[in-house]
Amino acid sequence: MKFLSAVAAVAASVAASASAAPTYVRAGRVIDVEKGRVLTDQLIRIEDGRIASVAAYAPPPAGAEVIDWSAKTVLPGLIDMHTHLVGDISSAGVADPLLSSAARDALIGAANARATVKAGFTSVRDVGTWRAFTDVALLDAINAGWIEGPRMSVAGGYFTIPGGGGAITGLAEDVKVPAEFERGIVRGAEDARMKARDFLQHDVDFLKTIATGAVLTVGTEPGLPELSEAELRAIVDEAKKYGKKATAHAHGAEGAKNAIRAGVASIEHGSILDDEALSMMKKRGVFLVADIYNGDYIDEVGTRDGWPEETLRKNRETTQTQRDVFRKAVKMGVKIAYGTDSGVYPHGDNARQLPYMVKYGMTPIEAIQSATIRAAELLGWEKDVGAIRTGAYADMVAVDGDPLTDISVLVGPKIVMKGGELID
């Protein structure tokens, strides 16, 4: 990865010394997510992959390259804060992760990355992969320009207890799971600290903890705490030493409270949170990242394809409770960032959750903000992504219609730009 960084630095130096001429985008309507308003007939100037200016339309210089989006609504590139790009999507087989090679997982990840960016999601936080650090390799390949995909923030894997929500379970007792699948299994606070350090030394961007059981992991219960507060705190503290954040998969309230007290930046899923947990999140500025579309997909496809009955039961028990928690969190003013758990459902369908967020309490602009400036805040990338403004990357999406009156237009076809380049 140091080699890749050096290559990127040389490429950037060459590009800077031979800057291309500016590109201009004429936008009929621009959603200003920072001020919650719409600007009409704007001219966006792009230089070296970033936005140089946004102003009322005036004719650009003669001969300039102009992209005509004058009949479109333009908004920042979208951000999904809960993806799993590497490997196959979820299926009925509990042993399926063991049936694929590392090379196959990486190649599937490349295809998933392309589907995601083509869907308008120009940045993602990828919250873990079965094989440790495969996501780091995918990020490096995208950054090097070898493959097309979103900007990625990666976790490297999961921190979980033995047999917990981040482990491969349901196998015969004498089946040995390869070590690369168990890199983040921890036994006690000191072990958690050492393994957190190992992940951080492998260039991950944040740490992913499993604070409760999981819907999709056989033998675990979403409402039950798993990692202890001491283990969670050790992981969070180690991340902070490196200037990085940690997040917690947490369906149940007690596990979520353990994680909040330990200092995580966000709670993933939050399906069975109580008022105390939500109040703690609001007070401490902890984000909720809730995949409220997923339950319908799991019920339909899982039933059709014969997923384990335990999984279907847990999904039924948490789908509506999660949506009720989400609605309450919106009313209470808890920070919410957009996250879908892509990889459970097919990649590229990431926008399907936006109408659900409006149905369960958000306004259309709030839903869009959750997938732009709010997500950028949680990533710590506010200067670079999440808004159409001077200095940010030219990551933009153009659509027909008005998503502020009909959010579902974002589920349909889009024109996508990442770093000033159109995605074909």
C-alpha positions in Angstrom: 0.0 0.0 0.0 2.9 2.3 0.5 3.9 1.6 -3.1 0.4 2.4 -4.2 0.5 5.7 -2.3 3.8 6.5 -4.0 2.3 5.8 -7.4 -0.7 7.9 -6.6 1.5 10.8 -5.5 3.5 10.6 -8.8 0.3 10.5 -10.8 -1.0 13.5 -8.9 2.2 15.4 -9.5 2.1 14.7 -13.2 -1.5 15.7 -13.4 -0.9 18.9 -11.6 1.9 19.9 -13.9 -0.3 19.3 -17.0 -3.8 20.4 -15.8 -6.6 19.9 -18.3 -8.8 22.7 -19.3 -11.8 23.4 -17.1 -15.0 21.6 -17.7 -18.4 23.3 -17.2 -21.7 21.8 -16.1 -24.9 23.8 -16.8 -27.4 22.6 -14.2 -31.1 23.4 -14.4 -31.6 22.9 -10.7 -29.0 22.3 -8.0 -29.9 21.0 -4.6 -27.9 22.9 -2.0 -27.9 20.3 0.8 -26.0 22.6 3.2 -28.7 25.3 3.2 -31.6 23.1 2.2 -32.5 25.1 -0.9 -32.6 24.8 -4.6 -30.6 27.0 -6.9 -31.7 27.4 -10.5 -29.8 27.7 -13.8 -26.3 27.3 -12.4 -22.9 27.0 -14.0 -20.5 24.7 -12.2 -16.8 25.0 -13.1 -14.6 21.9 -12.6 -10.8 21.9 -12.5 -8.6 18.9 -11.8 -11.5 16.9 -10.5 -12.8 19.5 -8.0 -15.5 22.2 -8.1 -13.8 25.5 -8.8 -17.0 27.6 -8.6 -20.8 27.5 -8.5 -22.6 30.5 -9.8 -25.6 31.8 -11.7 -25.4 30.8 -15.3 -23.3 33.0 -17.6 -21.9 31.8 -21.0 -18.6 30.0 -20.4 -15.5 30.9 -22.5 -15.8 30.1 -26.2 -14.7 26.5 -27.0 -15.0 25.3 -23.4 -16.3 21.8 -22.7 -19.9 22.1 -21.4 -22.0 19.3 -20.1 -25.6 20.2 -20.5 -27.7 19.2 -17.5 -30.0 22.2 -17.9 -33.1 19.9 -17.9 -31.9 18.0 -14.9 -31.9 18.2 -11.1 -28.3 18.0 -9.8 -27.3 16.9 -6.3 -24.1 15.7 -4.7 -22.8 12.2 -5.2 -24.6 10.0 -2.8 -22.9 8.2 0.2 -23.9 4.8 1.6 -22.5 4.4 5.1 -23.1 0.6 5.4 -22.0 -1.5 2.5 -20.3 -4.9 2.0 -18.7 -4.7 -1.5 -16.4 -7.8 -1.3 -17.8 -11.2 -2.2 -21.2 -12.6 -2.9 -24.5 -11.2 -1.6 -26.3 -13.0 1.2 -27.8 -16.4 0.5 -29.2 -19.5 2.2 -25.9 -21.3 2.8 -24.3 -20.5 6.2 -21.0 -21.9 4.8 -21.1 -19.9 1.6 -18.2 -17.5 2.5 -15.9 -20.6 2.7 -16.8 -21.7 -0.8 -15.2 -18.8 -2.6 -11.5 -18.0 -3.0 -9.9 -14.7 -2.1 -9.3 -14.0 -5.8 -13.0 -14.6 -6.6 -14.1 -12.4 -3.7 -11.9 -9.6 -4.9 -13.1 -9.8 -8.5 -16.7 -9.9 -7.3 -15.9 -6.9 -5.2 -14.7 -5.0 -8.3 -18.0 -5.7 -10.1 -20.0 -4.7 -7.0 -18.0 -1.5 -6.8 -18.8 -0.6 -10.3 -22.5 -1.3 -9.8 -22.5 0.9 -6.7 -20.8 4.0 -8.3 -23.1 3.6 -11.4 -26.1 3.8 -9.1 -24.9 7.3 -8.0 -23.1 6.3 -4.8 -19.8 7.9 -5.3 -18.6 7.3 -1.7 -19.2 4.4 0.7 -18.1 3.3 4.1 -17.6 -0.4 3.7 -18.2 -2.0 7.1 -16.5 -5.3 7.0 -15.6 -8.4 5.0 -15.2 -12.0 6.0 -11.6 -12.3 4.8 -9.6 -9.7 6.6 -8.3 -6.7 4.6 -9.8 -7.8 1.2 -11.6 -4.5 1.3 -8.3 -2.6 1.7 -7.1 -4.2 -1.5 -10.3 -3.2 -3.3 -9.9 0.4 -2.1 -6.3 0.5 -3.3 -7.3 -0.8 -6.7 -10.0 1.9 -7.1 -7.6 4.6 -5.9 -4.9 3.4 -8.3 -7.4 3.6 -11.2 -7.3 -0.1 -12.0 -11.0 -0.5 -11.5 -14.0 1.8 -11.4 -15.8 2.3 -8.0 -16.7 4.7 -5.3 -14.4 6.4 -2.8 -14.1 3.9 0.0 -13.6 4.0 3.8 -12.9 0.5 4.9 -12.9 -1.5 8.2 -10.8 -4.6 7.2 -13.2 -7.0 9.0 -15.1 -7.4 12.2 -14.4 -7.4 16.0 -16.6 -10.1 17.5 -16.7 -12.7 20.3 -16.2 -16.4 19.5 -19.4 -17.6 17.8 -20.7 -14.0 17.7 -22.5 -11.9 15.2 -19.3 -11.3 13.2 -18.2 -14.9 13.0 -19.0 -17.7 10.6 -21.4 -20.0 12.6 -23.7 -23.0 12.0 -20.9 -25.3 10.9 -20.2 -28.8 12.2 -18.1 -28.8 15.4 -15.1 -30.3 13.7 -14.9 -27.8 10.8 -12.0 -25.5 11.1 -12.6 -21.9 9.8 -9.4 -20.4 8.2 -7.5 -17.9 10.3 -8.1 -15.0 7.9 -11.9 -15.3 8.7 -11.2 -15.0 12.4 -8.7 -12.2 12.6 -11.0 -10.0 14.6 -12.3 -12.6 17.1 -11.4 -11.3 20.6 -11.2 -12.8 24.0 -11.0 -10.1 26.6 -10.1 -6.4 26.6 -6.4 -6.8 26.2 -6.8 -9.2 23.3 -9.3 -6.7 21.8 -6.7 -3.9 22.1 -3.9 -5.9 20.5 -6.1 -7.0 17.6 -7.4 -3.5 17.1 -3.8 -2.4 16.8 -3.2 -5.1 14.2 -6.1 -3.9 12.1 -5.0 -0.2 12.3 -1.5 -1.2 11.2 -3.0 -2.7 8.1 -4.3 0.8 6.9 -8.0 0.4 7.7 -9.9 3.7 8.0 -12.1 2.8 11.0 -12.9 -0.2 13.2 -16.1 -2.2 13.1 -17.4 -3.8 16.3 -20.2 -6.3 16.8 -21.9 -5.3 20.1 -25.0 -7.6 19.8 -26.1 -10.7 18.0 -27.1 -10.5 14.3 -30.2 -11.3 12.2 -28.1 -13.1 9.5 -25.7 -15.0 11.8 -27.1 -18.4 12.9 -27.0 -19.0 16.6 -27.0 -15.4 17.7 -29.8 -13.2 18.9 -30.1 -9.5 17.9 -31.2 -8.3 21.3 -28.4 -9.9 23.3 -25.1 -8.0 24.1 -21.9 -9.7 22.9 -18.7 -7.7 23.1 -18.4 -6.3 26.7 -18.1 -2.6 27.4 -14.5 -3.1 28.4 -13.7 -4.9 25.1 -15.5 -2.2 23.1 -13.7 0.6 25.0 -10.3 -1.0 24.3 -11.1 -1.1 20.6 -12.4 2.5 20.5 -9.5 3.8 22.5 -7.0 2.2 20.2 -8.7 3.7 17.2 -8.6 7.1 18.8 -4.8 6.8 19.2 -4.6 6.6 15.4 -7.0 9.5 14.9 -9.8 7.1 13.7 -13.3 6.2 14.7 -15.1 3.0 15.6 -18.7 1.9 14.9 -20.9 -0.7 16.4 -23.3 -3.2 14.9 -26.0 -3.1 17.6 -29.6 -4.2 17.3 -30.4 -4.4 21.0 -30.5 -1.6 23.5 -28.1 -2.9 26.1 -25.4 -3.7 23.6 -25.9 -0.3 22.0 -25.5 1.4 25.3 -22.3 -0.5 26.0 -21.0 0.8 22.7 -22.2 4.4 23.2 -20.5 4.5 26.6 -17.3 3.1 25.0 -17.3 6.0 22.6 -18.3 4.7 19.2 -19.2 7.2 16.5 -22.3 5.4 15.2 -24.7 2.6 15.9 -25.5 0.3 12.9 -29.0 -1.2 12.6 -30.5 0.0 15.9 -33.5 -2.3 15.5 -34.5 -2.6 19.2 -33.2 0.6 20.8 -35.1 2.0 23.7 -35.6 5.7 24.6 -32.6 5.7 26.9 -30.3 4.5 24.1 -31.6 7.1 21.7 -31.3 9.9 24.3 -27.6 8.8 24.9 -27.0 9.0 21.2 -28.5 12.5 20.9 -26.6 13.8 23.9 -23.2 12.4 22.6 -23.7 13.1 18.9 -23.7 9.4 18.0 -25.1 8.7 14.6 -27.8 6.1 13.8 -27.2 4.2 10.5 -30.4 2.1 10.1 -31.0 -0.2 7.1 -34.8 0.1 7.1 -35.2 -1.2 3.5 -33.5 -4.5 4.1 -36.2 -6.2 6.1 -38.6 -6.4 3.1 -35.9 -7.8 0.8 -34.9 -10.5 3.3 -38.5 -11.5 3.9 -39.3 -11.8 0.2 -36.1 -13.3 -1.2 -35.2 -15.3 2.0 -38.6 -16.9 2.0 -38.5 -17.7 -1.7 -34.9 -19.1 -1.6 -35.2 -21.1 1.6 -33.0 -19.0 4.0 -32.7 -20.5 7.5 -36.0 -20.3 9.4 -34.1 -18.7 12.3 -32.9 -15.9 10.1 -36.4 -15.3 8.7 -37.8 -15.3 12.3 -35.3 -12.7 13.5 -35.9 -10.6 10.5 -39.7 -10.6 11.1 -39.1 -9.7 14.7 -36.9 -6.7 14.0 -38.1 -5.2 10.7 -41.0 -3.1 12.1 -39.3 -2.4 15.4 -36.4 -0.9 13.5 -38.6 1.3 11.5 -40.4 2.5 14.7 -37.0 3.2 16.3 -36.0 5.1 13.2 -39.2 7.3 13.2 -38.6 8.0 16.9 -34.9 8.9 16.3 -36.0 11.4 13.6 -38.4 13.1 16.0 -35.9 13.2 18.8 -33.2 14.8 16.5 -30.7 12.0 16.7 -28.1 12.3 13.9 -28.9 10.0 11.0 -26.6 8.9 8.2 -27.7 6.9 5.2 -26.7 3.2 5.3 -28.3 0.2 3.6 -26.4 -3.0 4.3 -25.8 -3.5 0.6 -24.4 -7.0 0.1 -27.5 -8.4 1.8 -29.4 -7.2 -1.3 -27.9 -6.7 -4.8 -25.4 -3.9 -5.2 -26.7 -1.0 -7.2 -30.1 -0.9 -5.5 -28.7 1.4 -2.8 -31.2 4.2 -3.5 -34.2 2.0 -2.7 -34.0 2.9 0.9 -34.6 6.7 0.3 -38.4 6.4 0.0 -38.5 4.3 3.1 -36.8 7.1 5.1 -39.4 9.5 3.9 -42.2 7.1 4.7 -40.8 6.7 8.2 -40.5 10.3 9.2 -38.0 12.3 7.2 -38.7 15.0 4.7 -37.1 14.4 1.2 -34.4 17.0 1.9 -33.6 15.4 5.2 -33.3 12.0 3.5 -31.0 13.4 0.9 -28.9 15.2 3.5 -28.5 11.9 5.4 -26.9 10.5 2.2 -24.7 13.5 1.6 -23.6 16.1 4.2 -24.6 14.0 7.2 -22.7 10.9 5.9 -19.7 13.1 5.0 -19.7 14.4 8.6 -19.6 10.9 10.0 -16.8 9.9 7.5 -14.9 13.0 8.4 -14.8 13.9 4.7 -16.8 17.1 4.9 -14.3 19.2 2.9 -14.2 16.8 0.1 -17.6 15.2 -0.5 -21.3 15.6 0.4 -22.1 18.9 -1.1 -21.8 20.8 -4.4 -19.5 23.6 -3.3 -16.2 25.2 -4.2 -13.3 23.0 -3.2 -15.2 19.7 -3.0 -14.7 16.8 -5.4 -16.9 17.1 -8.5 -19.0 14.1 -7.4 -22.5 14.7 -8.7 -25.7 13.0 -9.8 -28.2 14.3 -12.3 -31.8 13.1 -12.5 -35.0 13.9 -14.3 -37.8 15.2 -12.1 -37.7 16.7 -8.6 -36.6 14.5 -5.7 -37.8 17.1 -3.2 -41.4 16.4 -4.3 -40.9 12.7 -5.3 -37.9 11.1 -3.6 -38.4 7.9 -5.7 -36.9 9.6 -8.8 -33.5 8.9 -7.2 -34.3 5.1 -7.4 -34.4 5.4 -11.2 -31.8 6.2 -13.9 -29.1 8.7 -13.1 -26.2 10.4 -14.8 -23.2 10.1 -12.5 -20.0 12.0 -12.2 -17.1 11.2 -9.9 -14.1 13.6 -9.7 -15.2 15.4 -12.8 -15.4 12.3 -14.9 -18.6 10.8 -16.2 -19.3 7.2 -15.2 -20.4 5.3 -18.3 
